[in-house]
Amino acid sequence: MSPAIITLIILFLAIVLLLLDRLPMGLIVFMVPIVLYFTGIINAKEVFASVVNPNVILILGMCVIGAAFFKTGLAYMTSEFLLKFTRSERGLMVLVFMISGIISGFVSNSGTVAILIPIVLGIAKNGKISPIKLLLPLVFGATIGADISIIGSPGNLIAKNTIEELSKGTMKVGFFEYSKIGIPLLIGSAICLYFLGGKIIPNREAEINKVEEFDYSHIPAWHRKVTSVVLIGTVLGMAATDYIKTLPPIHIIACLGAIIIVLFGILSQKEAFDSFETLTVFMLAFMIPLGNALNSTGAGEMIANFVVSITGNSGVFIIMASLWILTWGLTQVMSNTAACTLLCPVGWSIAESIGADPRAVVIAIFIASSIAVCTPMAIPANSMIIGPGNVKFKDFIKPGLAISFICFVLSMILLPVFYPFYP
């Protein structure tokens, strides 16, 4: 059996196992490079080569800074202040969506939702608004807003890593590279919620007295000041690396910020370690060998030829749209990180095989993986609102489809503009 066929079988089994959700996700992704090694596809060095990867280090550093942002109450205080500016149901839906989206562009979307739920429920109670009317925009903003920067979600870094690794370093992804697509998606979705949200999100009573309240009265004011300086400085430093070549790489900047957070005692060493998103690290580090194997064995080219044979002479635009829809569909029933990890290398191979710039296809896949809005299991943050808002499975479908349609149309318009297929 050829190495390409073996690699395709491993890819297929990984997809099936992730869809079945019978085994821990971290175990599945760890098994993939081990199986690749024992089948002779990769060598021992390649199994762990991606563990010490700049993007893995970046994740760890930002986890620490994000944890400090939440612990000090900065997320709570910022959102509580902004939510004072409107009282109408439509205005609150859009404001909650935008606040959640902006915050999740720089820190964990699960953390964003967790910290905002008590605020949103309090506003719903005081304004006599059904909680579900604000909670669904909350989680929608948290997942779509992650497309603002490269640190918004694991998928962002997976796409970045795919582009930089498979291009052999000839293509770089800047800190706000995705904002060209992400900001229009956020604005377009906000407009959709403003005009249609009241109609497509149902009214439902909910018990909101049992939600955990957060107390930040014991946090010293200087903790907040230091955390603010670190977060702002880190983001600005990362963004400036595109223009000031003497600055250190962005993962070093993130590590410097994390060191300051722990050095000043804002987080203890244990809290810093506890903030690490280990599963994300596993997904990034141990699925990269599969992407490399798809290219080195020719398996990716086989998939590309199959897709091209189905789409005929429709061109790269139809391929990009097809992969967007496929990724979006998978994201609703399995981890969006897993879907992105599996399909980004495939998309690269397909585009490269027909001589097109692969960036548009890879970014289309990761954008689609972030539109995890149609089911409660699409991302962990979605499930957080089920209890507090008395949200049912079917409640996600109608507004989720409306948001997904807007994002699909905008993606198909903007991606070819910013990333021409044949520059």
C-alpha positions as CSV (number, residue, x, y, z in Angstrom):
1,M,0.0,0.0,0.0
2,S,1.4,3.4,-1.0
3,P,2.2,6.1,1.6
4,A,-0.4,8.3,0.1
5,I,-3.2,5.8,0.6
6,I,-2.0,5.1,4.2
7,T,-2.1,8.8,4.9
8,L,-5.6,9.1,3.5
9,I,-6.8,6.2,5.6
10,I,-5.3,7.8,8.7
11,L,-7.0,11.1,7.8
12,F,-10.4,9.4,7.3
13,L,-10.1,7.5,10.6
14,A,-9.2,10.7,12.4
15,I,-12.3,12.5,11.0
16,V,-14.5,9.5,12.0
17,L,-13.2,9.4,15.5
18,L,-13.6,13.1,16.0
19,L,-17.1,13.0,14.7
20,L,-18.1,10.0,16.9
21,D,-16.7,11.8,19.9
22,R,-16.2,8.5,21.8
23,L,-12.5,9.2,22.6
24,P,-11.0,12.3,24.1
25,M,-10.0,14.7,21.4
26,G,-6.5,15.2,22.8
27,L,-6.0,11.4,22.6
28,I,-7.1,11.2,19.0
29,V,-4.8,14.0,17.8
30,F,-1.9,12.5,19.8
31,M,-2.5,9.1,18.1
32,V,-2.3,10.5,14.6
33,P,1.5,11.2,14.5
34,I,2.2,8.0,16.4
35,V,0.3,6.0,13.8
36,L,2.0,7.9,11.0
37,Y,5.4,7.0,12.6
38,F,4.6,3.3,12.9
39,T,3.4,3.1,9.4
40,G,6.6,4.6,8.2
41,I,5.1,7.9,6.9
42,I,7.2,10.1,9.2
43,N,10.3,9.6,11.3
44,A,10.6,9.9,15.1
45,K,11.9,13.4,15.0
46,E,8.9,14.6,13.0
47,V,6.4,13.3,15.6
48,F,7.3,15.9,18.2
49,A,9.0,18.5,15.9
50,S,6.0,20.9,16.1
51,V,5.7,20.9,19.9
52,V,8.3,23.6,20.2
53,N,6.5,25.7,17.6
54,P,6.3,29.6,17.7
55,N,2.5,29.4,17.5
56,V,2.3,26.9,20.4
57,I,4.4,29.3,22.5
58,L,2.2,32.2,21.4
59,I,-0.9,30.3,22.7
60,L,0.6,29.7,26.1
61,G,1.7,33.3,26.5
62,M,-1.7,34.7,25.6
63,C,-3.5,32.3,27.8
64,V,-1.7,33.8,30.8
65,I,-2.4,37.4,29.8
66,G,-6.1,36.5,29.0
67,A,-6.5,34.8,32.4
68,A,-5.2,38.0,34.1
69,F,-7.7,40.1,32.1
70,F,-10.5,38.1,33.5
71,K,-9.2,37.6,37.0
72,T,-8.7,41.3,37.6
73,G,-12.3,42.1,36.5
74,L,-11.2,44.2,33.5
75,A,-13.5,42.2,31.2
76,Y,-16.4,42.7,33.6
77,M,-15.8,46.4,34.1
78,T,-15.3,47.2,30.4
79,S,-18.5,45.4,29.3
80,E,-20.6,46.8,32.2
81,F,-19.6,50.3,31.3
82,L,-20.3,49.9,27.6
83,L,-23.7,48.3,28.1
84,K,-25.0,51.5,29.8
85,F,-25.3,53.3,26.4
86,T,-28.5,51.7,25.1
87,R,-31.7,50.4,26.5
88,S,-33.7,49.2,23.5
89,E,-33.8,45.4,22.8
90,R,-32.4,45.8,19.3
91,G,-29.6,48.1,20.5
92,L,-28.7,45.8,23.4
93,M,-28.6,42.8,21.1
94,V,-26.1,44.6,18.8
95,L,-24.1,46.0,21.7
96,V,-23.8,42.7,23.5
97,F,-22.7,41.1,20.1
98,M,-20.1,43.7,19.4
99,I,-18.6,43.8,23.0
100,S,-18.4,40.0,23.0
101,G,-16.8,40.0,19.5
102,I,-14.2,42.7,20.3
103,I,-13.1,41.0,23.5
104,S,-12.9,37.6,22.0
105,G,-10.7,38.9,19.3
106,F,-7.9,39.0,21.9
107,V,-8.8,36.5,24.6
108,S,-10.6,33.1,24.9
109,N,-14.2,33.1,23.6
110,S,-15.2,30.7,26.4
111,G,-13.8,33.1,29.0
112,T,-15.5,36.0,27.3
113,V,-18.9,34.3,27.4
114,A,-18.4,33.2,31.0
115,I,-17.5,36.6,32.3
116,L,-20.3,38.4,30.4
117,I,-23.2,36.0,31.2
118,P,-23.9,37.6,34.6
119,I,-23.8,41.1,33.2
120,V,-26.1,40.2,30.3
121,L,-28.6,38.4,32.5
122,G,-28.7,41.4,34.9
123,I,-29.4,43.7,31.9
124,A,-32.1,41.4,30.6
125,K,-33.8,41.3,34.1
126,N,-33.7,45.1,34.5
127,G,-34.8,45.8,31.0
128,K,-37.6,43.1,31.1
129,I,-36.0,41.4,28.1
130,S,-36.1,37.6,27.5
131,P,-32.5,36.5,28.4
132,I,-32.2,34.4,25.2
133,K,-32.5,37.6,23.1
134,L,-29.1,38.7,24.5
135,L,-27.4,35.4,25.2
136,L,-27.5,34.1,21.6
137,P,-25.9,37.4,20.3
138,L,-23.4,37.0,23.1
139,V,-22.1,33.6,21.9
140,F,-22.4,34.6,18.2
141,G,-20.2,37.6,18.8
142,A,-17.7,35.5,20.8
143,T,-17.1,33.1,17.9
144,I,-17.2,35.5,15.0
145,G,-15.2,38.2,16.7
146,A,-12.3,35.8,17.1
147,D,-11.5,36.5,13.4
148,I,-10.2,40.0,14.2
149,S,-6.7,38.9,15.1
150,I,-4.4,35.9,14.8
151,I,-4.9,35.1,18.5
152,G,-8.7,35.1,18.6
153,S,-9.0,31.3,18.4
154,P,-7.0,28.2,17.8
155,G,-8.2,28.0,14.2
156,N,-6.6,31.4,13.5
157,L,-3.2,30.1,14.5
158,I,-3.7,26.8,12.7
159,A,-4.4,28.7,9.5
160,K,-1.4,30.9,10.1
161,N,0.8,27.9,10.8
162,T,-0.5,26.1,7.7
163,I,0.3,29.1,5.4
164,E,3.8,29.7,6.9
165,E,4.8,26.1,7.2
166,L,3.6,24.8,3.8
167,S,4.9,27.9,2.0
168,K,8.3,27.2,3.6
169,G,8.3,30.6,5.2
170,T,7.7,32.6,1.9
171,M,4.3,33.8,3.1
172,K,3.8,35.5,6.5
173,V,0.5,36.2,8.4
174,G,0.5,39.5,10.3
175,F,-1.3,40.1,13.6
176,F,-4.4,41.7,12.1
177,E,-4.2,39.9,8.8
178,Y,-7.6,38.3,9.2
179,S,-9.3,41.5,10.3
180,K,-9.8,42.4,6.6
181,I,-12.4,39.6,6.6
182,G,-13.2,39.4,10.3
183,I,-14.3,43.0,10.9
184,P,-16.8,43.1,7.9
185,L,-18.2,39.8,9.1
186,L,-18.7,41.2,12.6
187,I,-20.4,44.4,11.2
188,G,-22.5,42.4,8.7
189,S,-23.7,40.0,11.4
190,A,-24.5,43.0,13.7
191,I,-26.6,44.6,11.0
192,C,-28.4,41.2,10.5
193,L,-29.2,41.0,14.3
194,Y,-30.4,44.6,14.4
195,F,-33.0,44.1,11.7
196,L,-33.8,40.4,12.1
197,G,-32.7,39.4,15.6
198,G,-36.0,40.2,17.3
199,K,-37.8,38.0,14.7
200,I,-35.5,35.0,14.5
201,I,-34.6,34.7,18.1
202,P,-37.5,33.4,20.2
203,N,-38.9,34.8,23.4
204,R,-38.5,32.4,26.4
205,E,-38.7,32.9,30.1
206,A,-35.7,31.7,32.1
207,E,-34.6,31.5,35.7
208,I,-31.7,34.0,36.0
209,N,-31.2,34.1,39.8
210,K,-29.0,31.1,40.0
211,V,-26.2,32.5,37.8
212,E,-22.8,32.9,39.5
213,E,-22.0,36.5,40.4
214,F,-18.3,37.6,40.3
215,D,-16.8,39.7,43.1
216,Y,-13.7,41.8,42.2
217,S,-13.7,44.0,45.3
218,H,-10.6,42.3,46.7
219,I,-8.5,42.9,43.6
220,P,-6.0,45.7,44.0
221,A,-6.4,48.6,41.6
222,W,-2.8,48.4,40.5
223,H,-3.3,44.8,39.3
224,R,-5.8,46.1,36.8
225,K,-3.4,48.9,35.7
226,V,-0.5,46.5,35.2
227,T,-2.8,44.0,33.3
228,S,-4.1,46.8,31.1
229,V,-0.6,48.0,30.2
230,V,0.5,44.5,29.5
231,L,-2.5,43.6,27.3
232,I,-2.4,46.8,25.4
233,G,1.4,46.7,25.1
234,T,1.4,43.1,23.9
235,V,-1.3,43.7,21.2
236,L,0.4,46.9,20.0
237,G,3.8,45.2,20.0
238,M,2.5,42.2,18.0
239,A,0.8,44.5,15.5
240,A,4.0,46.7,15.2
241,T,6.1,43.7,14.2
242,D,4.7,44.0,10.7
243,Y,6.4,47.4,10.4
244,I,9.3,47.5,12.9
245,K,11.6,44.7,12.0
246,T,13.8,45.1,15.1
247,L,11.0,44.0,17.4
248,P,11.1,40.4,18.7
249,P,8.7,37.8,17.2
250,I,5.1,37.9,18.4
251,H,5.5,34.7,20.5
252,I,8.4,36.3,22.4
253,I,6.3,39.4,23.0
254,A,3.5,37.2,24.4
255,C,6.0,35.4,26.6
256,L,7.3,38.8,27.9
257,G,3.8,39.9,28.8
258,A,3.1,36.6,30.6
259,I,6.3,36.9,32.6
260,I,5.3,40.4,33.7
261,I,1.9,39.1,34.8
262,V,3.4,36.4,37.0
263,L,6.4,38.6,38.2
264,F,4.0,41.2,39.6
265,G,1.9,38.5,41.3
266,I,-1.2,39.2,39.4
267,L,-1.3,35.4,38.7
268,S,0.4,32.8,40.7
269,Q,2.6,30.2,38.9
270,K,-0.2,27.7,39.4
271,E,-2.8,30.0,38.0
272,A,-0.6,30.7,35.0
273,F,-0.1,27.0,34.4
274,D,-3.8,26.3,34.9
275,S,-4.6,28.9,32.2
276,F,-2.8,26.9,29.5
277,E,-5.3,25.5,26.9
278,T,-3.6,22.2,26.7
279,L,-6.1,20.7,24.2
280,T,-5.4,23.6,21.8
281,V,-1.7,23.0,22.1
282,F,-2.2,19.3,21.3
283,M,-4.4,20.1,18.3
284,L,-1.9,22.5,16.9
285,A,1.3,20.5,17.6
286,F,0.2,17.0,16.8
287,M,-1.9,17.6,13.7
288,I,0.8,19.4,11.9
289,P,2.6,16.1,11.0
290,L,-0.6,15.0,9.3
291,G,-0.7,18.1,7.2
292,N,3.0,17.7,6.2
293,A,2.3,14.0,5.4
294,L,-0.6,15.0,3.1
295,N,1.9,17.1,1.1
296,S,5.0,14.9,1.2
297,T,3.2,11.6,0.2
298,G,1.0,13.1,-2.5
299,A,-2.2,12.3,-0.6
300,G,-3.2,16.0,-0.6
301,E,-2.8,16.0,-4.4
302,M,-5.0,13.0,-4.7
303,I,-7.7,14.8,-2.7
304,A,-7.2,17.8,-4.9
305,N,-7.6,15.8,-8.1
306,F,-10.8,14.3,-6.7
307,V,-12.3,17.6,-5.7
308,V,-11.3,19.1,-9.1
309,S,-12.9,16.1,-10.9
310,I,-16.2,16.8,-9.0
311,T,-16.2,20.5,-9.6
312,G,-15.0,20.1,-13.2
313,N,-13.7,23.3,-14.7
314,S,-15.6,25.5,-12.3
315,G,-12.3,27.0,-11.0
316,V,-10.8,27.8,-7.6
317,F,-13.8,30.0,-6.6
318,I,-16.2,27.0,-6.6
319,I,-13.6,24.9,-4.8
320,M,-13.1,27.6,-2.1
321,A,-16.9,27.9,-1.7
322,S,-17.3,24.2,-1.5
323,L,-14.6,23.9,1.2
324,W,-16.1,26.8,3.1
325,I,-19.5,25.0,3.2
326,L,-17.9,21.6,4.1
327,T,-15.9,23.1,7.0
328,W,-18.9,25.1,8.2
329,G,-21.1,22.0,8.2
330,L,-18.5,19.9,10.1
331,T,-18.0,22.8,12.6
332,Q,-21.6,22.5,13.7
333,V,-21.2,18.9,14.9
334,M,-17.5,18.6,15.8
335,S,-14.8,20.8,17.2
336,N,-14.2,23.8,15.0
337,T,-10.5,23.5,15.9
338,A,-10.5,19.9,14.7
339,A,-12.3,20.8,11.4
340,C,-9.9,23.6,10.7
341,T,-6.8,21.4,11.6
342,L,-7.9,18.6,9.3
343,L,-9.0,20.7,6.3
344,C,-6.5,23.6,6.1
345,P,-3.7,21.4,4.7
346,V,-6.2,19.8,2.3
347,G,-7.3,23.2,1.1
348,W,-3.7,24.2,0.6
349,S,-3.0,21.1,-1.5
350,I,-6.0,21.6,-3.7
351,A,-5.3,25.3,-4.4
352,E,-1.6,24.6,-5.0
353,S,-2.3,21.7,-7.4
354,I,-4.2,24.0,-9.7
355,G,-1.7,26.8,-9.5
356,A,-3.8,29.2,-7.4
357,D,-2.7,31.2,-4.3
358,P,-3.6,28.9,-1.5
359,R,-4.1,31.6,1.1
360,A,-7.7,32.4,0.1
361,V,-8.7,28.8,0.4
362,V,-7.0,28.2,3.7
363,I,-8.4,31.4,5.2
364,A,-11.9,30.5,3.9
365,I,-11.6,27.2,5.8
366,F,-10.6,28.8,9.0
367,I,-13.3,31.6,8.7
368,A,-15.9,28.9,8.1
369,S,-14.7,27.0,11.1
370,S,-15.3,30.1,13.2
371,I,-19.0,30.4,12.2
372,A,-19.9,27.9,14.9
373,V,-23.4,29.3,15.5
374,C,-26.0,26.7,14.5
375,T,-25.7,24.1,17.3
376,P,-25.0,24.2,21.1
377,M,-22.1,21.7,20.6
378,A,-20.3,23.7,18.0
379,I,-18.0,25.4,20.6
380,P,-18.0,25.1,24.4
381,A,-19.2,28.7,24.8
382,N,-22.5,27.9,23.1
383,S,-23.4,25.3,25.7
384,M,-22.7,27.8,28.5
385,I,-26.0,29.7,27.8
386,I,-28.3,26.7,27.7
387,G,-29.1,26.7,31.5
388,P,-29.1,30.4,32.2
389,G,-31.2,31.3,29.2
390,N,-33.3,28.1,29.0
391,V,-32.0,27.8,25.4
392,K,-33.1,24.8,23.3
393,F,-31.2,23.1,20.5
394,K,-33.6,24.4,17.9
395,D,-33.1,28.0,19.1
396,F,-29.7,28.1,17.5
397,I,-30.8,27.0,14.1
398,K,-32.7,29.9,12.6
399,P,-30.5,32.8,13.8
400,G,-27.4,30.7,13.2
401,L,-28.4,30.0,9.6
402,A,-29.1,33.7,9.0
403,I,-25.7,34.7,10.5
404,S,-23.9,31.9,8.5
405,F,-25.5,33.1,5.2
406,I,-24.3,36.7,5.8
407,C,-20.8,35.5,6.6
408,F,-20.7,33.1,3.6
409,V,-21.7,35.9,1.2
410,L,-19.2,38.4,2.6
411,S,-16.4,35.8,2.7
412,M,-17.0,34.9,-1.0
413,I,-16.9,38.6,-1.9
414,L,-13.9,39.7,0.2
415,L,-11.5,36.7,0.0
416,P,-10.8,37.0,-3.8
417,V,-10.4,40.8,-3.4
418,F,-7.8,40.6,-0.6
419,Y,-6.2,37.3,-1.8
420,P,-6.4,37.1,-5.6
421,F,-6.3,33.5,-6.8
422,Y,-3.8,34.3,-9.6
423,P,-1.9,37.4,-8.5
